[in-house]
Amino acid sequence: MSRDEQWRAELRAAIKPKERSALERVTMTMLDPHERIHSNAEVNCGLTDEQARHEATRCLDCANPQCVTGCPVGIDIPGFIKRVERGDIADAAVTIKRTSALPAVCGRVCPQEKQCESKCIHNRMGHAPVAIGYLERYVADWQRSHPESEQQPAITPNGHKVAVIGSGPSGLTYAGQMAQQGYEVTVFEALHEVGGVLKYGIPEFRLPNAVVDHEINGLRNMGVKFVTNCVVGKTITIEQLRADGFERIFVGSGAGFPRFMNIAGENLKGVMSSNEYLTRINLMEAGRGGDTPVLSGRVVAVIGGGNTAMDSSRTALRMGAERVLLVYRRGREEMPARREEIEHAVEEGVELLTLHNPVEYLGDETGHVRTMRVQRMELGEPDAGGRRSPIPVEGAFEEIAVDLVIVAVGVSPNSLVPDSVNGLEVSRRGTIVVNEETMESNVAGLYAGGDIVRGGATVILAMGDGRRAATSTAH
């Protein structure tokens, strides 16, 4: 029996499974809703040391841990949790970082309830699952506050160069995995800051920039180089990258083109995409003394039911809106956003206008939106996948006064890179077609992952793509 197996056996013997199962799941402290809407302070406050040890003790350390199968990057979940129970947080961090380059990010924004936690054996026993996401965040935050504990992996350069296009979660994961294996890695980012959607798309009250920057600096310490303000496909071509000696190229350029609904009035002033709204505020400091302006409204309507819609509506409150309406054509239970994000939005004062759909925007004499016309909807019979389609209720219309509309109904892939590569196979949606096991395209040596492949992906799914591509690239 190895030393690791021995102390884990001792932990199992110290507290019986029945006693572990009887422990209640911890509740994370949150800022008061009335306080948080007046600042960008992070809403979730993290776990205390005592809470983390308590929650780690709930883990049964299963012989066949299904939680790992629910994690797209394959973190050794029982391994790091048992180290938290034991009090060895530094080693827990090492365990996580063997497969995940962004634990502090994932612990905050990944939908654990649909992934690792949904596989926890506690669910089958009628108990709340172990709070895996909370514990991952705890470990990453502990390490950030104890920099002396960070252990830099020993890296032996192998003399090969790889390029990464885009510094979002898929690109950063690929970069970290390749750097660990000795590759010289350079990441090319179109914007002036590194981080991609983690910086421009997610507000600081959910994911502070300092957290993202710490993870990125960890990659820098591993030797990863970052080139900003560089638009691959315009500033530099794929052919030039190959000529510069990059033997493999990973495309993680995301899906940066907003979608609209193509209804009357979308060209009015005051109707904008969530991409533009969040980017101006999150990345370009609009509303915080920055030089970039952004429209603000007294009555704001946000169209959509996903996490981006929640982020936009909650941001609008923090920008001073008196009333924020979240308009969604299905019901609250059908919203694709995380339950936690919906609850936080409602706590903060966002009004959910469900089973309604905008059909037209009306403007004033200056061309600025003043009214939103919505139609009431009802849900039809479930389709083959169990999803009920919204059906318009004939003649059921309503007009609502608004002065800002934020459209958050999805995004389309950025076509710059695909259009610049001769012979590259793309789908009808404009996404790069790849081998799902290797993430390699039909162009040899060109890999891709994240939104540019999926059209829309969670942070952790994008990270899984980056890790899978790195594993296949290195062989």
C-alpha positions as CSV (number, residue, x, y, z in Angstrom):
1,M,0.0,0.0,0.0
2,S,1.4,3.4,-1.0
3,R,1.7,6.3,1.4
4,D,-1.3,8.0,-0.2
5,E,-3.5,4.9,0.0
6,Q,-2.5,4.4,3.6
7,W,-3.6,7.8,4.9
8,R,-6.7,7.8,2.8
9,A,-7.6,4.4,4.4
10,E,-6.9,6.0,7.8
11,L,-9.4,8.8,6.9
12,R,-12.0,6.3,5.9
13,A,-11.6,4.4,9.1
14,A,-11.7,7.5,11.3
15,I,-15.3,8.4,10.2
16,K,-17.7,5.8,9.0
17,P,-19.6,6.3,5.7
18,K,-22.9,6.6,7.6
19,E,-21.5,9.4,9.7
20,R,-20.2,11.2,6.6
21,S,-23.5,10.9,4.9
22,A,-25.3,12.4,7.8
23,L,-23.3,15.6,7.6
24,E,-25.2,18.5,5.9
25,R,-23.8,20.3,2.9
26,V,-22.2,23.7,3.7
27,T,-23.9,26.9,2.7
28,M,-21.5,29.6,1.2
29,T,-21.8,33.1,2.6
30,M,-23.0,35.7,0.2
31,L,-23.0,39.5,0.2
32,D,-26.3,41.1,1.0
33,P,-28.3,41.7,-2.2
34,H,-29.0,45.4,-1.2
35,E,-25.3,46.0,-0.8
36,R,-23.9,44.1,-3.8
37,I,-25.9,45.9,-6.5
38,H,-24.0,49.0,-5.6
39,S,-20.6,47.5,-6.3
40,N,-18.7,45.0,-8.4
41,A,-17.6,43.1,-5.3
42,E,-17.8,39.3,-5.7
43,V,-21.1,38.0,-4.5
44,N,-20.0,34.5,-3.2
45,C,-17.6,34.9,-0.3
46,G,-15.9,31.4,-0.4
47,L,-15.6,28.8,2.4
48,T,-13.8,29.2,5.7
49,D,-11.1,26.6,6.6
50,E,-13.6,25.0,8.9
51,Q,-16.4,24.8,6.3
52,A,-13.9,23.3,3.8
53,R,-12.8,20.6,6.1
54,H,-16.4,19.8,7.0
55,E,-17.5,19.6,3.4
56,A,-14.5,17.5,2.4
57,T,-15.4,15.1,5.2
58,R,-18.7,14.4,3.4
59,C,-16.9,12.8,0.5
60,L,-17.1,9.0,0.7
61,D,-14.0,8.4,-1.4
62,C,-15.8,6.0,-3.7
63,A,-13.9,3.0,-5.2
64,N,-15.4,4.0,-8.6
65,P,-15.8,7.8,-8.4
66,Q,-18.4,8.8,-11.0
67,C,-17.7,12.5,-10.2
68,V,-14.5,12.2,-12.2
69,T,-16.4,11.0,-15.2
70,G,-18.6,14.1,-15.0
71,C,-15.6,16.4,-15.2
72,P,-14.6,17.4,-18.8
73,V,-10.9,17.8,-17.7
74,G,-10.8,14.7,-15.6
75,I,-9.7,16.2,-12.3
76,D,-8.9,13.6,-9.5
77,I,-11.8,14.9,-7.4
78,P,-11.7,12.4,-4.5
79,G,-7.9,12.8,-4.4
80,F,-7.9,16.6,-3.9
81,I,-10.9,16.5,-1.6
82,K,-9.3,13.9,0.7
83,R,-6.3,16.2,0.9
84,V,-8.5,19.0,2.0
85,E,-10.0,16.8,4.7
86,R,-6.5,15.9,5.8
87,G,-5.5,19.6,5.9
88,D,-2.9,19.4,3.1
89,I,-4.2,22.2,0.9
90,A,-0.9,22.7,-1.0
91,D,-1.0,19.1,-2.1
92,A,-4.6,19.4,-3.0
93,A,-3.7,22.3,-5.3
94,V,-1.0,20.2,-7.0
95,T,-3.5,17.4,-7.5
96,I,-6.0,19.7,-9.3
97,K,-3.4,21.4,-11.4
98,R,-2.2,18.2,-12.9
99,T,-5.2,18.4,-15.2
100,S,-6.7,21.9,-14.8
101,A,-4.9,25.2,-15.5
102,L,-7.8,27.3,-14.2
103,P,-9.1,25.9,-10.9
104,A,-10.1,29.3,-9.4
105,V,-12.1,30.1,-12.5
106,C,-13.8,26.7,-12.7
107,G,-14.7,26.7,-9.0
108,R,-16.6,29.9,-9.6
109,V,-18.3,29.7,-13.0
110,C,-18.6,26.0,-14.1
111,P,-22.0,24.4,-13.8
112,Q,-20.9,21.7,-11.3
113,E,-24.5,20.9,-10.6
114,K,-24.8,19.5,-14.2
115,Q,-21.4,17.9,-14.3
116,C,-19.3,16.4,-11.5
117,E,-21.8,17.1,-8.7
118,S,-24.6,15.5,-10.7
119,K,-22.7,12.2,-10.6
120,C,-22.0,12.3,-6.8
121,I,-23.2,9.1,-5.0
122,H,-24.9,11.3,-2.4
123,N,-27.6,12.0,-5.0
124,R,-28.6,8.4,-5.1
125,M,-28.7,8.3,-1.3
126,G,-31.2,11.2,-1.2
127,H,-28.6,13.7,0.1
128,A,-27.1,16.9,-1.3
129,P,-24.0,16.2,-3.4
130,V,-20.6,17.1,-2.1
131,A,-19.9,20.8,-3.0
132,I,-17.1,20.0,-5.4
133,G,-17.1,23.4,-7.0
134,Y,-16.9,25.2,-3.6
135,L,-13.9,23.0,-2.6
136,E,-12.1,23.6,-5.9
137,R,-12.5,27.3,-5.4
138,Y,-11.3,27.1,-1.8
139,V,-8.1,25.2,-2.7
140,A,-7.3,27.7,-5.5
141,D,-8.0,30.7,-3.4
142,W,-6.0,29.3,-0.5
143,Q,-3.0,28.8,-2.8
144,R,-3.3,32.3,-4.2
145,S,-3.1,33.7,-0.6
146,H,-0.2,31.4,0.1
147,P,2.2,32.0,-2.8
148,E,5.0,30.3,-1.0
149,S,3.1,27.0,-1.4
150,E,3.0,27.0,-5.2
151,Q,5.1,24.3,-6.7
152,Q,6.3,25.0,-10.2
153,P,6.4,21.8,-12.3
154,A,9.8,20.7,-13.5
155,I,9.8,21.4,-17.3
156,T,12.3,20.0,-19.8
157,P,12.2,22.0,-23.1
158,N,11.7,19.7,-26.1
159,G,12.6,22.2,-28.8
160,H,9.2,22.3,-30.4
161,K,7.0,25.4,-30.9
162,V,3.2,25.6,-30.8
163,A,0.9,28.6,-31.3
164,V,-2.4,29.3,-29.7
165,I,-5.0,31.7,-31.2
166,G,-7.2,33.2,-28.5
167,S,-6.7,33.4,-24.8
168,G,-10.0,32.1,-23.6
169,P,-10.5,28.9,-21.5
170,S,-9.7,26.4,-24.3
171,G,-6.6,28.3,-25.4
172,L,-5.2,28.8,-21.9
173,T,-5.8,25.1,-21.1
174,Y,-4.1,23.9,-24.3
175,A,-1.2,26.4,-23.5
176,G,-0.7,25.1,-20.0
177,Q,-0.8,21.4,-20.9
178,M,1.7,21.9,-23.8
179,A,4.0,24.0,-21.6
180,Q,4.1,21.3,-19.0
181,Q,5.2,18.9,-21.7
182,G,8.2,21.1,-22.7
183,Y,6.7,22.9,-25.7
184,E,7.5,26.5,-26.4
185,V,4.1,28.1,-26.4
186,T,3.0,31.5,-27.7
187,V,-0.6,32.7,-27.3
188,F,-1.9,35.3,-29.7
189,E,-4.8,37.5,-28.4
190,A,-6.8,40.0,-30.5
191,L,-7.7,42.2,-27.6
192,H,-5.4,44.3,-25.4
193,E,-5.8,42.0,-22.4
194,V,-5.3,38.3,-22.0
195,G,-8.3,36.2,-20.8
196,G,-10.8,36.2,-23.6
197,V,-14.4,35.6,-22.5
198,L,-13.2,35.2,-18.9
199,K,-12.3,39.0,-19.0
200,Y,-14.8,40.5,-21.4
201,G,-17.8,38.3,-20.9
202,I,-18.1,37.5,-17.2
203,P,-18.6,40.4,-14.7
204,E,-16.3,40.8,-11.7
205,F,-19.1,40.2,-9.2
206,R,-18.9,36.6,-10.5
207,L,-15.3,36.3,-11.6
208,P,-12.9,38.9,-10.4
209,N,-10.2,40.0,-12.9
210,A,-7.5,39.4,-10.2
211,V,-8.5,35.7,-10.1
212,V,-8.1,35.4,-13.9
213,D,-4.8,37.3,-13.8
214,H,-3.4,35.0,-11.2
215,E,-4.1,31.9,-13.3
216,I,-2.6,33.6,-16.4
217,N,0.5,34.6,-14.4
218,G,0.9,30.9,-13.4
219,L,1.1,30.1,-17.1
220,R,3.6,32.9,-17.7
221,N,5.8,31.4,-14.9
222,M,5.7,28.1,-16.9
223,G,7.2,29.9,-19.9
224,V,4.0,30.7,-21.9
225,K,4.4,33.9,-23.9
226,F,1.4,36.2,-24.7
227,V,1.1,38.5,-27.7
228,T,-1.8,41.0,-27.4
229,N,-3.4,43.2,-30.1
230,C,-2.8,40.6,-32.7
231,V,-5.6,39.5,-34.9
232,V,-4.6,36.2,-36.6
233,G,-6.1,36.2,-40.0
234,K,-5.4,40.0,-40.3
235,T,-2.4,41.1,-38.4
236,I,-0.6,37.8,-39.1
237,T,-1.6,34.8,-41.1
238,I,-1.5,31.1,-40.4
239,E,1.1,30.7,-43.1
240,Q,3.3,33.2,-41.3
241,L,3.0,31.4,-38.1
242,R,4.1,28.2,-39.8
243,A,7.0,30.0,-41.4
244,D,8.0,31.2,-37.9
245,G,8.4,27.6,-36.8
246,F,5.2,26.9,-35.1
247,E,4.6,23.2,-35.8
248,R,1.1,22.9,-34.3
249,I,-1.6,25.6,-34.1
250,F,-4.6,25.5,-31.8
251,V,-7.5,27.8,-32.6
252,G,-9.6,28.9,-29.6
253,S,-10.9,32.2,-31.1
254,G,-14.4,31.8,-29.7
255,A,-17.7,32.9,-30.9
256,G,-17.7,36.7,-30.8
257,F,-20.4,37.6,-33.2
258,P,-23.7,38.5,-31.5
259,R,-27.0,37.2,-32.8
260,F,-30.2,39.3,-33.0
261,M,-33.8,38.3,-33.5
262,N,-34.3,40.1,-36.8
263,I,-37.4,41.9,-35.6
264,A,-38.5,45.5,-36.3
265,G,-36.7,48.2,-34.4
266,E,-33.5,46.3,-33.6
267,N,-31.6,49.1,-35.4
268,L,-32.9,51.8,-33.0
269,K,-30.5,53.5,-30.7
270,G,-30.6,51.8,-27.3
271,V,-30.9,48.3,-28.7
272,M,-27.5,46.5,-28.3
273,S,-26.0,43.1,-28.0
274,S,-24.9,41.6,-24.6
275,N,-21.4,41.2,-26.2
276,E,-21.0,44.9,-26.7
277,Y,-22.6,45.8,-23.4
278,L,-20.5,43.5,-21.2
279,T,-17.3,44.0,-23.1
280,R,-17.5,47.8,-22.7
281,I,-18.2,47.5,-19.0
282,N,-16.1,44.4,-18.0
283,L,-13.0,45.0,-20.1
284,M,-13.0,48.7,-21.1
285,E,-14.1,50.1,-17.7
286,A,-17.2,51.9,-19.0
287,G,-19.0,53.3,-16.0
288,R,-15.9,53.2,-13.8
289,G,-14.2,56.3,-15.1
290,G,-12.8,54.7,-18.3
291,D,-12.7,56.5,-21.6
292,T,-15.2,54.0,-23.3
293,P,-18.8,55.2,-23.1
294,V,-21.8,52.8,-22.6
295,L,-25.5,53.5,-22.8
296,S,-27.3,53.3,-19.5
297,G,-31.1,53.1,-19.0
298,R,-33.7,53.8,-16.4
299,V,-35.8,50.8,-17.5
300,V,-33.7,48.0,-19.1
301,A,-35.0,44.9,-20.9
302,V,-32.6,42.0,-21.3
303,I,-33.7,39.4,-23.8
304,G,-32.7,35.8,-23.1
305,G,-32.5,33.2,-20.3
306,G,-28.9,32.0,-20.2
307,N,-25.9,33.0,-18.0
308,T,-25.1,35.9,-20.3
309,A,-28.6,37.3,-19.9
310,M,-28.2,37.0,-16.1
311,D,-24.9,38.7,-16.2
312,S,-26.3,41.5,-18.4
313,S,-29.3,42.1,-16.2
314,R,-27.4,42.1,-12.9
315,T,-24.8,44.4,-14.5
316,A,-27.6,46.8,-15.6
317,L,-28.7,47.1,-11.9
318,R,-25.1,47.9,-10.9
319,M,-25.0,50.6,-13.6
320,G,-27.9,52.4,-12.0
321,A,-31.0,51.0,-13.7
322,E,-34.2,51.6,-11.7
323,R,-36.0,48.6,-13.2
324,V,-34.6,45.6,-15.1
325,L,-36.8,43.1,-16.9
326,L,-35.5,39.7,-18.1
327,V,-37.6,38.6,-21.0
328,Y,-37.6,34.9,-21.8
329,R,-40.0,33.0,-24.1
330,R,-40.1,29.9,-21.9
331,G,-40.7,29.5,-18.2
332,R,-38.2,29.9,-15.3
333,E,-37.6,26.2,-15.1
334,E,-36.6,26.0,-18.7
335,M,-34.0,28.8,-18.4
336,P,-30.5,27.4,-19.4
337,A,-28.8,29.7,-16.9
338,R,-27.4,28.2,-13.7
339,R,-30.0,28.0,-10.9
340,E,-27.6,30.0,-8.6
341,E,-27.4,32.8,-11.2
342,I,-31.2,33.0,-11.5
343,E,-31.6,33.1,-7.8
344,H,-29.0,35.8,-7.4
345,A,-30.6,37.9,-10.1
346,V,-34.1,37.7,-8.5
347,E,-32.6,38.5,-5.1
348,E,-31.0,41.6,-6.5
349,G,-34.3,42.8,-8.0
350,V,-34.3,41.6,-11.6
351,E,-37.9,41.0,-12.7
352,L,-38.5,37.8,-14.7
353,L,-40.9,38.3,-17.5
354,T,-41.2,34.6,-18.6
355,L,-43.4,33.2,-21.4
356,H,-43.1,36.4,-23.3
357,N,-41.2,37.2,-26.5
358,P,-40.3,40.6,-28.0
359,V,-41.8,41.1,-31.5
360,E,-41.0,44.8,-32.1
361,Y,-39.2,47.8,-30.7
362,L,-40.7,51.3,-31.2
363,G,-38.6,54.5,-31.1
364,D,-39.1,58.1,-30.4
365,E,-38.6,61.1,-32.7
366,T,-34.8,60.9,-32.1
367,G,-34.6,57.2,-33.2
368,H,-34.1,55.9,-29.6
369,V,-36.0,52.9,-28.4
370,R,-38.9,53.9,-26.1
371,T,-41.3,50.9,-26.2
372,M,-40.9,47.1,-26.4
373,R,-43.9,45.1,-27.8
374,V,-44.0,41.6,-26.5
375,Q,-46.3,38.6,-27.2
376,R,-47.4,36.1,-24.6
377,M,-46.3,32.6,-25.1
378,E,-47.3,29.1,-23.9
379,L,-45.4,25.9,-23.9
380,G,-46.3,23.1,-26.4
381,E,-45.8,19.4,-26.1
382,P,-42.3,18.1,-25.4
383,D,-40.1,17.3,-28.4
384,A,-38.0,14.1,-28.8
385,G,-35.5,15.6,-26.4
386,G,-38.1,16.5,-23.8
387,R,-37.9,20.2,-24.5
388,R,-41.2,22.1,-24.8
389,S,-41.3,24.7,-27.6
390,P,-42.8,28.1,-27.0
391,I,-46.0,28.8,-29.0
392,P,-47.3,32.4,-29.5
393,V,-50.7,33.1,-27.9
394,E,-52.8,34.7,-30.6
395,G,-53.7,38.3,-30.0
396,A,-51.9,38.4,-26.6
397,F,-49.6,41.5,-27.0
398,E,-48.4,44.0,-24.5
399,E,-46.3,47.2,-24.8
400,I,-43.7,48.1,-22.1
401,A,-41.8,51.3,-21.9
402,V,-38.0,50.8,-22.0
403,D,-35.0,53.0,-22.8
404,L,-32.4,50.3,-23.2
405,V,-32.6,46.8,-24.6
406,I,-29.8,44.2,-24.3
407,V,-30.1,41.2,-26.6
408,A,-28.5,38.0,-25.2
409,V,-29.9,35.3,-27.4
410,G,-26.7,33.7,-28.5
411,V,-23.5,34.2,-30.5
412,S,-22.0,33.0,-33.7
413,P,-18.4,31.8,-34.4
414,N,-15.7,34.3,-35.2
415,S,-15.0,33.7,-38.9
416,L,-11.6,35.5,-39.2
417,V,-9.5,32.4,-38.7
418,P,-11.6,29.9,-40.6
419,D,-11.9,32.2,-43.6
420,S,-8.1,32.7,-43.7
421,V,-7.2,29.0,-43.9
422,N,-7.4,27.4,-47.4
423,G,-9.3,24.2,-47.5
424,L,-10.4,24.2,-43.9
425,E,-13.6,22.4,-43.3
426,V,-16.3,24.4,-41.6
427,S,-19.9,23.5,-40.7
428,R,-23.0,25.3,-41.9
429,R,-22.9,27.3,-38.7
430,G,-19.4,28.5,-39.4
431,T,-17.7,26.3,-36.8
432,I,-14.5,24.4,-37.4
433,V,-15.1,20.7,-38.0
434,V,-12.7,18.6,-35.9
435,N,-12.1,15.0,-35.0
436,E,-13.9,14.9,-31.6
437,E,-11.2,12.6,-30.1
438,T,-8.1,14.6,-31.1
439,M,-9.7,18.0,-31.9
440,E,-7.6,18.1,-35.1
441,S,-9.2,19.7,-38.2
442,N,-8.9,18.4,-41.7
443,V,-5.8,20.6,-42.1
444,A,-2.9,18.7,-40.6
445,G,-1.5,20.3,-37.5
446,L,-4.4,22.7,-37.0
447,Y,-6.5,22.0,-33.9
448,A,-9.4,23.8,-32.4
449,G,-11.7,23.9,-29.4
450,G,-14.3,25.8,-27.4
451,D,-16.9,28.0,-29.1
452,I,-15.2,28.0,-32.5
453,V,-16.0,24.3,-32.6
454,R,-19.1,24.1,-30.4
455,G,-20.8,27.4,-31.3
456,G,-21.4,27.9,-27.6
457,A,-19.7,26.1,-24.7
458,T,-19.3,26.4,-21.0
459,V,-15.9,27.3,-19.6
460,I,-15.2,23.7,-18.5
461,L,-16.3,22.1,-21.8
462,A,-13.9,24.5,-23.6
463,M,-11.2,23.5,-21.2
464,G,-11.9,19.9,-21.9
465,D,-11.4,20.6,-25.7
466,G,-8.0,22.2,-25.0
467,R,-6.8,19.4,-22.8
468,R,-7.9,16.8,-25.4
469,A,-6.1,18.6,-28.1
470,A,-3.0,18.9,-26.1
471,T,-3.0,15.2,-25.3
472,S,-3.3,14.3,-29.0
473,T,-0.9,17.0,-30.2
474,A,1.9,15.9,-27.9
475,H,1.9,12.3,-29.2
